[in-house]
Each structure stands twice: as structure tokens, then as C-alpha cells.
């Protein structure tokens, strides 16, 4: 289940957006690791900044699950797990979804990046349709 959580008294949203990527980089004065590649800066105006980028979910993961697909109830691909928050580390021994979350990149963010940032429109279309468009 896609679901935010609380950490240190602050609410962590369930979903971040491409716009949030740029806002966070600006807040952190573009210092590493918040510096954006030049291509991402150059192509910002091409992007729909409301597009989901990352999301957190209660998917039960352990170390080694990075790269696993996230599928919704309809069997559709919606993202790729790439990490877990600190609270998910205990899931190696016992699952508790109070604060532990799997972190995934959203499929819509992947498509936007391929299409608008990396000029890989044919690959983006192939991922959407399920077959090569030649």
C-alpha cells in the first residue's frame, strides 16, 4: 500500500514529484548529493513537474530487493524498488508497517525522464505499449 509516515514528528508524504526534485535541489543550494546533472537543469521546462517521481509503500522488502518491480492490484507495473527507509531494516526479522517503508521510483517518472530528459522517446513508447513501435 502506498502510504506516507511520520518521522521525528514530521509527516513524510507518500509521493514526491519531479517538481519536488527541483525544489529540494534549490533548498540544498545544489550541493552534492542534491546537485542536478546539467541535462536535468537544461530540460526542466520540458517536464510536467506534477509527475510522480518516487513513492513509499508498505511492501515487505529486505536487503537485495532493489530492482524489484512494484505491481498494483490490476497487475500493472507502477515502479521499481530501490531502497527502504531506516525503519524497514528490521523487516529482515519481522514485518511492521507502522513506519517502515519501501522506496520506489514511480513508472510515470521513469517515462517522463526517458521521453523529456534523455530523448529516448521510442524506448518510452515501447515501455508503455509493451512492444517495439518500429
Secondary structure, 3 states (H helix, E strand, C coil): CECCEEECCEEECCEEEHHHHHHHHHHCCCCCCCCCCHHHHHCHHHCCCCCEEEEEECCCCCCCCCCCEEECCCCCEEEEEEEECHHHHHHHCCCCCCCCCEEEEEHHHHHHHHHHHCCCHHHHHHHHHCCCCC
